[in-house]
């Protein structure tokens, strides 16, 4: 090395590496983040793949595992459109696919292309598909070519940097969403990357060959200063970038994390988003490729960080930062100019002259304070990493939750077709690596449990037409299917089975099951709530400290609601059947079919459903003491737990219980509060009809309504 560094850099580097391990940037933490992102991606793609929809990818910091406490990285989601095939030459296109040919001209900036629509049998289908995103998807350019406009992003939101900003369904965690076409061929402008001389042997030949097979994406983003910005599509090598970044050694990844912390602490407040984390990533790629492998060790952590900052300074000085895959593409172009460039140069100059004391000012996860404590006292305590763990926890559960709902939405209503779906999933499983088998197993278990309930529905609806042998066979078949799915959706399936038992009149036999669920399973349910980021740490701290895995999360915490589909009407408890007609009389413009499809289902939080079934069961048995306990538990959950997802339905069931107890005033309060939560698409209107009918039916009911007994919400 030509640069001289102080001797104490080695010892400080070792301590800094230990600190990063303790605050959430160890190799184990990074591998777990990659696993979370991979499972999120796989689970989200299973149903969409079966339905022929877009393919989803998780890129950026969360896909690479290059995030941690204090960095607040968002989710970079790419949706691959399967309606056409992007090619570099016409002969490469498959016969059944509509070709989009990559072309460029004198106006096209490096790293960008235009997509020419080639007439083919599927051309009309492609246009019809794209018109769902934009009214006029193509235009004729000056060379008489039919060029595909990149304005389909209007369907997804506004452009923000390299992606599209959209509020994700995960609260307080933003998502960058981008749609793209896949090109299996590497563009000619990037061939230099394969022929480049690499002294360090990084990336490996296997990674380079994998990148060639991955190809690239074209995303609907034009060069911001191009006169034909609306015609250009940006080349994106996101899959290759993710694969290479995941191969970073422990020291390389820690340098990358420190570089991002420096950017967040010192650069971003001055130059804003002109300098991004992507510039840090490109710097890491170039530095790792140009330096020997021996340099990237823990004792050289500070040296590597300083070298990266020097490289950024040199690029800012020349105003040219070469893209890693397309060297003629300047990613500083029109961004690091004028005052922004002068400010960036001054900041980088100050960092280089500070002898690494700038690390003491880093506020991400209080790193600067931890470094000061470590140097002064030579002792250190492990810091709980609650926030980042909760985000990873949330990503896994959210993907599984949405996957569960979409499976139920797309699931065939006929049991024979459902069996065909299971066969397709088993076929898909053959092509997944072993480490991705569990998400697929999770989906199969959901479908097995649904198949079991479908068979139970058929058995009950046709019991009078079936012989005893046929009924016994169907019951055994349903039990076998449910046993295959009961472990992954334990609480939901078991509570649903208890409801079926009550409908069949087996009240005594299900009491033990309900008590077992109450004692064992439900302690997991409200340690988190799907779709919320504010998880109570006290109830999930053991999972965080024990470094949970996907199986534990999905088995113990995804069963947060019980779902009855319209096809299961005959096995749905009578009280919940009204929930399936909640949309009657509501204005049609207040319902979006793809988002609000569950309005025709009976959906209730598992813990509320458990206590309600206990109340019904004990009421029919005449067990007054246990009935009062179940009703008190319902009141306590609704009054004290803010994370109940279907609180309107919970209030309806509580109001029904009050009405059953002839406490009509409290029943009215429950139904009225339910309507305040959801004025439309609410079954409370049916319950109120029953309530008013009882009030006006007898003088005793009228008296009860006027007097009341207790006010549970006072």
C-alpha positions in Angstrom: 0.0 0.0 0.0 1.2 3.5 -0.8 -0.6 5.2 2.0 0.8 5.4 5.5 -1.5 5.0 8.5 -0.9 5.5 12.2 0.1 2.4 14.1 -2.9 2.6 16.5 -5.3 2.1 13.7 -5.1 -1.6 14.0 -6.0 -1.8 17.7 -8.8 0.7 17.3 -10.1 -1.2 14.3 -10.4 -4.4 16.3 -12.3 -2.6 19.0 -14.5 -0.9 16.4 -15.3 -4.2 14.8 -16.4 -5.6 18.2 -18.6 -2.7 18.9 -20.3 -3.1 15.5 -20.9 -6.8 16.3 -22.6 -5.8 19.5 -24.9 -3.1 18.2 -26.4 -5.1 15.4 -23.9 -5.3 12.5 -22.4 -8.7 13.0 -22.3 -11.4 10.3 -25.0 -13.3 12.1 -27.3 -10.2 12.1 -26.6 -9.6 8.4 -27.4 -13.2 7.5 -30.6 -13.1 9.4 -31.6 -9.9 7.5 -30.9 -11.6 4.2 -33.0 -14.6 5.3 -35.9 -12.3 6.3 -35.8 -10.5 2.9 -35.5 -13.8 1.0 -38.5 -15.3 2.8 -40.5 -12.1 2.3 -39.7 -12.3 -1.4 -40.5 -16.0 -1.7 -43.7 -15.9 0.3 -45.0 -12.9 -1.7 -44.2 -14.6 -5.0 -45.8 -18.0 -4.4 -49.4 -16.9 -5.0 -48.6 -14.4 -7.7 -46.6 -17.0 -9.6 -49.5 -19.4 -9.5 -51.8 -16.7 -10.8 -49.4 -15.5 -13.5 -49.0 -12.1 -12.0 -45.8 -9.9 -11.6 -42.7 -11.3 -10.0 -41.5 -9.4 -6.9 -37.9 -8.8 -5.9 -36.5 -7.2 -2.7 -33.4 -5.2 -3.5 -31.4 -2.4 -1.8 -30.2 -2.4 1.7 -32.8 -4.9 3.1 -32.3 -7.3 0.2 -28.5 -7.2 0.8 -28.6 -7.2 4.6 -26.7 -3.9 4.5 -28.9 -2.1 7.0 -29.0 -1.9 10.8 -30.1 0.1 13.8 -30.1 3.8 13.1 -30.0 3.7 9.3 -33.7 3.4 8.8 -33.5 1.8 5.5 -36.7 1.5 3.4 -37.8 -1.5 1.3 -36.8 -1.4 -2.4 -39.4 -3.5 -4.2 -39.2 -4.3 -7.9 -42.1 -5.8 -9.8 -41.2 -7.6 -13.0 -43.8 -7.4 -15.7 -44.2 -10.6 -17.6 -46.2 -9.3 -20.5 -43.2 -9.0 -22.9 -39.6 -10.0 -23.4 -36.9 -7.4 -23.7 -34.1 -8.5 -26.1 -31.0 -7.0 -27.6 -31.6 -8.7 -30.9 -34.9 -9.9 -32.5 -33.7 -13.4 -33.1 -33.4 -13.9 -29.3 -37.2 -13.5 -28.7 -39.2 -16.6 -28.1 -42.1 -17.3 -30.5 -44.9 -16.9 -27.9 -43.5 -13.7 -26.4 -44.0 -10.1 -27.5 -40.5 -8.6 -28.2 -39.3 -5.2 -26.9 -36.0 -4.4 -28.7 -33.4 -2.3 -26.9 -32.4 0.6 -29.1 -30.5 3.9 -28.6 -29.4 6.9 -30.6 -27.4 10.1 -30.2 -29.9 11.5 -27.7 -29.8 8.4 -25.4 -27.5 8.8 -22.4 -25.2 5.9 -21.3 -27.0 3.5 -19.0 -30.3 4.2 -20.7 -32.1 2.6 -23.6 -35.4 2.9 -25.6 -37.8 0.0 -26.1 -39.0 -0.5 -29.6 -42.3 -2.4 -29.9 -41.9 -5.1 -32.6 -45.1 -6.2 -34.4 -45.9 -9.8 -33.4 -49.0 -11.9 -32.7 -48.9 -10.8 -29.0 -48.5 -7.1 -29.7 -52.2 -6.3 -29.3 -52.2 -8.3 -26.0 -49.2 -6.3 -24.8 -50.9 -3.0 -25.7 -54.1 -4.0 -23.9 -52.1 -5.0 -20.9 -50.2 -1.7 -20.7 -53.3 0.4 -21.3 -54.2 -0.7 -17.8 -51.4 1.5 -16.7 -51.5 4.3 -19.2 -54.0 5.4 -21.9 -51.4 5.8 -24.7 -48.5 3.4 -24.0 -46.6 4.0 -27.2 -45.4 6.8 -29.5 -43.8 7.1 -33.0 -40.4 8.7 -32.8 -38.5 10.7 -35.5 -37.0 7.4 -36.9 -40.6 6.0 -37.4 -40.1 3.5 -34.6 -42.9 2.5 -32.2 -41.3 3.3 -28.9 -42.8 2.3 -25.5 -43.3 5.2 -23.2 -42.0 4.9 -19.7 -45.0 6.7 -18.2 -46.5 3.5 -16.9 -45.0 4.6 -13.5 -48.0 6.9 -13.2 -50.0 3.8 -12.2 -47.7 3.4 -9.2 -46.7 6.9 -8.0 -44.3 9.7 -8.6 -40.6 9.3 -9.5 -38.1 9.7 -6.6 -34.6 9.0 -7.5 -34.1 5.5 -9.0 -37.5 4.2 -7.8 -41.1 5.2 -7.0 -42.1 6.3 -3.6 -45.2 4.7 -2.2 -46.6 4.2 1.3 -46.2 0.6 2.1 -48.7 -1.4 4.0 -46.2 -1.5 6.8 -46.8 1.6 8.9 -43.8 4.0 9.5 -41.7 1.9 7.1 -41.5 3.5 3.6 -41.1 1.5 0.4 -39.6 2.3 -2.9 -41.6 0.5 -5.6 -40.6 0.2 -9.2 -41.9 -1.8 -12.1 -39.6 -3.2 -14.8 -39.1 -5.6 -17.7 -36.5 -8.3 -17.5 -33.8 -8.7 -20.2 -32.1 -12.1 -20.0 -29.2 -10.8 -22.2 -26.5 -8.5 -20.9 -26.5 -5.2 -22.9 -23.5 -4.6 -25.1 -22.7 -1.4 -23.4 -21.9 -3.4 -20.3 -19.7 -6.1 -21.8 -16.6 -4.4 -20.5 -17.5 -5.7 -17.0 -17.0 -9.3 -18.1 -13.6 -8.5 -19.7 -12.2 -6.3 -16.9 -8.9 -7.2 -15.3 -9.3 -8.0 -11.6 -6.1 -8.3 -9.6 -7.9 -9.5 -6.4 -10.1 -12.1 -8.1 -13.2 -10.4 -6.8 -16.0 -10.9 -7.8 -15.4 -14.6 -8.3 -15.8 -16.2 -11.8 -19.0 -18.0 -10.5 -20.5 -14.6 -9.5 -19.6 -13.1 -12.9 -21.2 -16.0 -14.7 -24.3 -15.8 -12.5 -24.6 -12.1 -13.4 -24.4 -13.0 -17.1 -27.3 -15.4 -16.6 -29.3 -13.0 -14.5 -29.2 -10.3 -17.2 -30.7 -7.0 -16.2 -33.9 -5.0 -15.9 -35.1 -1.9 -17.7 -37.0 0.4 -15.4 -39.3 3.3 -16.5 -36.9 6.1 -15.5 -35.4 8.4 -18.0 -32.3 10.6 -17.6 -33.6 13.7 -15.8 -31.9 16.1 -18.2 -32.6 14.3 -21.4 -34.9 15.9 -24.0 -36.5 12.5 -24.5 -36.8 11.6 -20.8 -40.2 10.1 -21.4 -38.9 7.6 -23.9 -35.8 6.3 -22.0 -35.6 3.3 -19.7 -32.8 3.0 -17.2 -30.7 -0.2 -17.2 -30.7 -1.8 -13.8 -28.3 -4.6 -12.7 -30.0 -5.0 -9.3 -29.9 -8.8 -9.2 -26.1 -8.8 -9.9 -25.6 -6.0 -7.4 -27.5 -7.9 -4.7 -25.6 -11.1 -5.3 -22.2 -9.4 -5.2 -23.1 -7.3 -2.1 -24.2 -10.4 -0.3 -20.8 -11.9 -0.9 -19.0 -9.1 1.0 -16.7 -10.3 3.7 -17.4 -9.3 7.3 -14.9 -6.4 7.2 -16.1 -5.2 3.8 -19.7 -5.1 4.9 -18.7 -3.2 8.1 -16.8 -0.6 6.1 -19.9 -0.3 3.9 -22.1 0.3 7.0 -19.7 2.9 8.4 -19.6 4.7 5.0 -23.4 4.8 5.1 -23.3 6.1 8.7 -20.9 8.8 7.6 -23.1 9.8 4.7 -26.2 10.0 7.0 -24.4 12.0 9.8 -22.1 14.4 7.8 -23.0 14.5 4.1 -26.8 14.2 3.9 -27.6 17.2 6.2 -25.6 19.4 3.8 -26.1 18.1 0.3 -29.4 16.3 0.8 -30.2 13.4 -1.5 -27.8 14.5 -4.2 -25.4 12.0 -2.6 -27.0 8.7 -1.9 -26.3 5.3 -0.4 -26.0 4.0 -4.0 -22.8 6.1 -4.4 -21.4 4.4 -1.3 -22.2 1.0 -2.8 -20.5 1.8 -6.1 -17.5 3.0 -4.2 -17.4 -0.3 -2.2 -17.6 -2.3 -5.4 -14.7 -0.5 -7.1 -12.5 -0.5 -4.0 -13.1 -4.2 -3.3 -12.2 -5.1 -6.9 -9.1 -2.9 -7.1 -7.5 -3.8 -3.7 -6.0 -7.2 -2.6 -8.0 -9.6 -0.5 -5.5 -9.4 2.4 -6.5 -5.8 3.0 -10.1 -6.6 4.0 -9.5 -7.8 7.5 -10.8 -6.6 10.9 -7.5 -5.0 11.9 -7.6 -2.9 8.7 -11.1 -1.6 9.2 -10.2 2.1 9.6 -7.6 1.9 6.8 -10.3 0.6 4.4 -12.8 3.2 5.5 -10.2 6.0 4.9 -9.4 4.6 1.4 -13.1 4.6 0.5 -13.5 8.2 1.6 -10.4 9.2 -0.4 -11.9 7.5 -3.5 -15.1 9.5 -3.1 -13.0 12.7 -2.7 -11.2 11.9 -6.0 -14.4 11.3 -7.8 -15.9 14.5 -6.5 -12.8 16.4 -7.5 -13.1 15.3 -11.1 -16.9 15.3 -11.1 -17.0 11.8 -12.6 -18.1 8.7 -10.6 -18.1 5.7 -13.0 -21.0 3.2 -12.7 -19.7 -0.2 -11.6 -21.2 -2.1 -14.6 -21.2 0.7 -17.2 -18.0 2.7 -16.8 -18.9 5.4 -19.3 -22.0 6.2 -17.2 -21.3 9.0 -14.8 -23.6 8.6 -11.8 -22.5 12.1 -10.5 -23.9 13.5 -13.7 -26.1 16.6 -13.1 -26.1 15.8 -9.3 -22.7 16.6 -7.9 -22.3 20.1 -9.5 -21.9 23.7 -8.4 -22.4 24.4 -4.7 -23.3 20.8 -4.0 -20.0 19.6 -5.3 -18.0 22.3 -3.4 -19.9 21.4 -0.2 -19.2 17.7 -0.7 -15.5 18.3 -1.3 -15.3 20.4 1.9 -17.0 17.7 3.9 -14.8 14.9 2.6 -11.7 17.0 3.1 -12.6 17.6 6.7 -13.2 13.9 7.3 -9.8 12.9 5.8 -8.0 15.5 7.9 -9.7 14.5 11.2 -7.6 11.3 11.8 -10.9 9.3 12.1 -12.1 11.3 15.1 -15.3 11.9 13.0 -16.4 8.4 14.2 -17.1 9.9 17.6 -19.8 12.1 16.1 -21.8 9.3 14.5 -25.2 9.2 16.1 -26.5 6.0 14.4 -27.2 3.5 17.2 -25.1 5.9 19.4 -22.0 4.5 17.8 -19.8 7.5 18.7 -20.7 7.3 22.3 -20.0 3.5 22.4 -16.6 4.1 20.8 -15.8 6.8 23.4 -16.8 4.5 26.2 -14.9 1.6 24.8 -11.7 3.6 24.4 -11.9 5.2 27.8 -13.1 2.3 30.0 -12.1 -0.8 28.0 -15.3 -2.5 28.8 -18.5 -2.9 26.9 -22.0 -4.2 27.4 -24.1 -5.7 24.7 -26.8 -3.2 23.6 -30.3 -4.6 23.0 -31.1 -4.3 19.3 -34.8 -3.9 19.6 -35.8 -1.5 16.8 -34.1 -3.3 13.9 -35.2 -6.7 15.2 -38.8 -5.5 15.2 -38.6 -4.3 11.6 -37.3 -7.7 10.5 -39.9 -9.4 12.6 -42.6 -7.2 11.0 -41.4 -7.9 7.4 -41.7 -11.7 7.9 -45.1 -11.5 9.5 -46.5 -9.0 7.0 -45.4 -11.1 4.0 -47.0 -14.2 5.6 -50.1 -12.3 6.5 -50.7 -10.9 3.1 -49.8 -14.3 1.5 -52.5 -15.9 3.7 -55.2 -13.5 2.8 -54.4 -13.6 -1.0 -54.4 -17.4 -0.9 -57.8 -17.3 0.6 -58.9 -14.7 -2.0 -57.6 -16.7 -5.0 -58.4 -20.1 -3.6 -60.7 -22.2 -5.7 -64.2 -22.8 -4.2 -64.3 -26.4 -5.4 -62.3 -29.0 -3.5 -61.1 -30.8 -6.7 -59.6 -27.6 -8.1 -58.0 -27.0 -4.7 -56.3 -30.3 -5.0 -54.9 -29.3 -8.4 -53.5 -26.1 -6.8 -51.7 -28.2 -4.2 -50.2 -30.4 -7.0 -48.9 -27.2 -8.7 -47.3 -26.0 -5.5 -45.7 -29.4 -5.0 -44.3 -29.1 -8.5 -43.0 -25.6 -7.8 -41.2 -26.9 -4.7 -38.9 -29.0 -6.8 -37.2 -25.9 -8.2 -36.6 -24.1 -4.9 -33.3 -24.5 -3.0 -33.5 -26.2 0.4 -33.2 -23.0 2.4 -36.4 -21.6 0.7 -38.5 -24.7 1.3 -40.1 -23.5 4.5 -42.1 -20.6 3.0 -43.5 -22.9 0.4 -44.4 -25.4 3.2 -46.2 -22.6 5.0 -48.4 -21.9 2.0 -49.1 -25.6 1.5 -50.2 -26.0 5.1 -52.6 -23.1 4.7 -54.1 -24.8 1.6 -54.3 -28.2 3.4 -56.3 -26.7 6.2 -58.6 -24.9 3.7 -59.1 -28.2 1.9 -60.1 -29.9 5.2 -62.7 -27.2 5.9 -64.0 -27.5 2.3 -64.5 -31.2 2.8 -66.2 -30.6 6.2 -68.6 -28.2 4.5 -69.4 -30.7 1.8 -70.0 -33.4 4.5 -72.4 -31.2 6.5 -74.3 -29.9 3.5 -74.9 -33.3 2.0 -75.1 -35.4 5.2 -78.6 -36.5 4.5 -77.7 -37.8 1.1 -74.6 -39.7 2.2 -74.3 -43.2 3.7 -72.6 -43.8 7.0 -69.5 -45.2 5.3 -69.2 -42.1 3.0 -69.6 -39.7 6.0 -66.9 -41.6 7.9 -64.6 -41.5 4.9 -65.1 -37.7 4.4 -64.6 -37.0 8.1 -61.4 -39.0 8.2 -60.2 -37.2 5.0 -61.0 -33.8 6.4 -59.2 -34.7 9.7 -56.2 -35.8 7.7 -56.1 -32.5 5.8 -56.5 -30.4 8.9 -53.8 -32.3 10.7 -51.4 -31.3 7.9 -52.2 -27.6 8.4 -52.8 -27.3 12.1 -49.2 -26.6 13.1 -48.7 -23.6 10.9 -52.0 -21.9 11.6 -52.5 -23.5 14.9 -54.7 -21.0 16.8 -56.9 -20.1 13.8 -57.5 -23.7 12.7 -58.1 -25.0 16.2 -60.5 -22.2 17.1 -62.3 -22.8 13.8 -62.6 -26.5 14.6 -64.1 -25.6 18.0 -66.7 -23.5 16.2 -67.5 -26.4 14.0 -67.8 -28.6 17.0 -70.3 -26.2 18.6 -72.4 -26.2 15.4 -72.5 -30.0 15.5 -73.5 -29.9 19.2 -70.3 -31.3 20.7 -70.1 -28.7 23.5 -68.5 -30.9 26.2 -65.8 -32.2 23.9 -64.5 -28.8 22.8 -64.2 -27.3 26.3 -60.8 -28.8 26.8 -59.6 -27.6 23.4 -60.7 -24.1 24.1 -58.9 -24.1 27.4 -55.7 -25.5 25.9 -55.7 -22.7 23.2 -56.2 -20.1 25.9 -53.4 -21.4 28.1 -50.8 -22.2 25.5 -51.3 -20.6 22.1 -52.6 -17.2 22.7 -49.6 -15.9 24.6 -47.9 -15.6 21.2 -50.7 -13.8 19.3 -50.5 -10.3 20.6 -46.8 -10.1 21.1 -47.2 -8.3 17.7 -49.9 -7.3 15.3 -49.6 -7.7 11.6 -49.2 -4.4 9.8 -48.0 -2.4 12.7 -44.4 -1.4 13.5 -44.9 -0.4 17.2 -44.4 -3.9 18.7 -44.4 -4.1 22.5 -40.8 -5.1 23.3 -41.5 -6.7 26.6 -43.6 -9.5 25.1 -41.1 -10.2 22.2 -37.8 -9.6 23.9 -37.1 -13.3 24.3 -37.6 -13.9 20.6 -35.2 -11.0 19.8 -32.5 -12.2 22.2 -32.9 -15.8 21.1 -32.4 -14.8 17.4 -35.8 -16.1 16.2 -36.1 -18.0 13.0 -38.9 -17.9 10.3 -40.4 -21.1 11.5 -41.0 -19.8 15.0 -42.5 -16.6 13.9 -44.9 -18.1 11.4 -45.9 -21.0 13.7 -46.5 -18.9 16.8 -47.6 -15.5 15.6 -49.3 -15.5 12.2 -52.5 -17.0 13.5 -53.9 -13.7 14.6 -57.3 -14.0 13.0 -60.0 -16.6 12.2 -61.4 -16.5 8.7 -64.7 -18.0 7.4 -65.2 -17.9 3.6 -68.6 -17.6 2.0 -68.2 -21.2 0.7 -68.0 -22.3 4.3 -71.3 -20.8 5.3 -72.7 -24.1 6.6 -69.9 -24.6 9.1 -69.8 -20.9 10.2 -71.4 -20.2 13.6 -74.7 -18.5 13.1 -73.6 -15.3 14.9 -70.7 -14.8 12.4 -72.7 -15.4 9.3 -74.1 -11.8 9.4 -70.5 -10.6 8.9 -70.6 -12.1 5.4 -73.4 -9.7 4.4 -71.9 -6.5 5.8 -71.7 -4.7 2.4 -75.4 -4.9 1.7 -76.8 -1.4 1.3 -73.3 0.3 1.3 -72.5 2.6 -1.6 -70.4 0.7 -4.2 -67.8 3.5 -4.5 -66.8 2.9 -0.9 -65.4 -0.6 -1.8 -62.3 -1.4 -3.9 -62.6 -5.0 -5.0 -58.9 -5.9 -4.9 -58.3 -4.3 -1.5 -61.6 -4.9 0.3 -62.3 -8.5 -1.0 -62.5 -9.7 2.6 -65.6 -7.7 3.3 -67.6 -10.8 2.3 -65.8 -13.0 4.8 -66.3 -13.6 8.5 -63.0 -12.3 9.9 -62.3 -11.9 13.7 -59.2 -11.6 15.8 -58.3 -15.0 17.3 -58.2 -13.9 20.9 -61.7 -12.3 20.7 -63.0 -15.3 18.8 -61.7 -17.7 21.5 -63.4 -15.8 24.3 -66.6 -15.5 22.3 -66.7 -19.2 21.6 -66.0 -19.9 25.3 -68.9 -17.6 26.2 -71.2 -19.5 23.7 -70.1 -22.9 24.9 -70.5 -22.1 28.6 -73.8 -20.5 28.0 -75.2 -23.6 26.3 -73.8 -25.7 29.2 -75.4 -23.4 31.8 -72.0 -22.8 33.4 -72.6 -19.3 34.8 -69.2 -18.7 36.5 -67.1 -19.6 33.5 -69.4 -17.7 31.2 -68.9 -14.5 33.2 -65.1 -15.1 33.1 -65.2 -15.4 29.2 -67.3 -12.3 28.9 -64.9 -10.3 31.2 -62.0 -11.5 29.1 -63.7 -10.2 26.0 -64.3 -6.8 27.6 -60.7 -6.6 28.8 -59.2 -7.4 25.4 -61.4 -4.9 23.6 -60.9 -2.2 26.2 -57.1 -2.5 26.7 -55.5 -3.9 23.6 -55.1 -1.1 21.0 -53.8 -3.5 18.3 -57.0 -5.4 17.6 -57.3 -5.4 13.8 -61.0 -6.1 13.5 -62.3 -4.2 16.4 -65.7 -3.4 14.8 -66.4 -7.2 14.6 -65.2 -7.7 18.1 -67.6 -5.0 19.4 -70.4 -6.7 17.4 -69.8 -10.0 19.1 -69.5 -8.4 22.5 -72.8 -6.5 21.9 -74.4 -9.8 20.9 -73.2 -11.3 24.2 -74.7 -8.4 26.1 -78.0 -8.8 24.2 -78.0 -12.5 25.0 -77.6 -11.5 28.7 -80.5 -9.0 28.2 -78.2 -6.1 29.0 -79.6 -4.0 26.1 -78.1 -0.7 27.0 -74.5 -2.0 26.9 -75.4 -3.9 23.7 -76.5 -0.7 22.1 -73.3 1.1 23.1 -71.2 -1.7 21.6 -73.0 -1.6 18.2 -73.0 2.2 18.2 -69.2 2.3 18.8 -68.7 -0.3 16.1 -70.5 1.9 13.6 -68.3 4.8 14.6 -65.2 2.7 13.7 -66.6 1.5 10.4 -69.7 3.4 9.3 -70.2 1.3 6.2 -69.6 -2.4 5.5 -70.5 -3.2 9.1 -72.8 -6.0 10.3 -73.7 -3.8 13.3 -76.7 -2.6 11.4 -78.2 -6.1 11.5 -77.5 -6.5 15.2 -79.1 -3.1 15.8 -82.2 -4.3 14.0 -82.4 -7.3 16.2 -81.8 -5.1 19.3 -84.5 -2.5 18.4 -86.9 -5.4 17.6 -86.4 -6.8 21.1 -86.7 -3.3 22.7 -90.0 -2.6 21.2 -91.3 -6.2 21.5 -91.8 -6.2 25.3 -92.2 -3.6 28.0 -89.4 -5.5 29.9 -87.0 -4.9 27.1 -87.9 -1.2 27.0 -87.3 -0.9 30.8 -84.0 -2.7 30.5 -82.9 -0.3 27.7 -83.8 2.8 29.9 -82.1 1.5 33.1 -79.0 -0.3 31.9 -76.6 -2.1 34.2 -73.0 -1.2 33.6 -71.0 1.0 31.4 -68.0 -1.0 30.2 -66.4 1.9 28.4 -66.8 4.6 31.1 
